Amino acid sequence: MRFFKKIWGIIWEFDSIGEYASFMFGRLLGVITLIVAVYLLIKCS
C-alpha cells in the first residue's frame, strides 16, 4: 500500500508504514545527533 506525506513542502512517497517509520526515526536520530554536536561544541570551547 502506497501513501504520500507532505513534509517541508515536498511530497514524499512511502511504500509501507515501516518505511515511513524508518524515515521518521532517521530524522529523529539526526536531530538528536545535531543537538549533541552543538552541545559538545559549546561545552568544549
Rosetta blueprint (number, residue, H / E / L):
1 M L
2 R L
3 F E
4 F E
5 K E
6 K E
7 I E
8 W L
9 G L
10 I E
11 I E
12 W E
13 E E
14 F E
15 D L
16 S L
17 I H
18 G H
19 E H
20 Y H
21 A H
22 S H
23 F H
24 M H
25 F H
26 G H
27 R H
28 L H
29 L H
30 G H
31 V H
32 I H
33 T H
34 L H
35 I H
36 V H
37 A H
38 V H
39 Y H
40 L H
41 L H
42 I H
43 K H
44 C H
45 S L
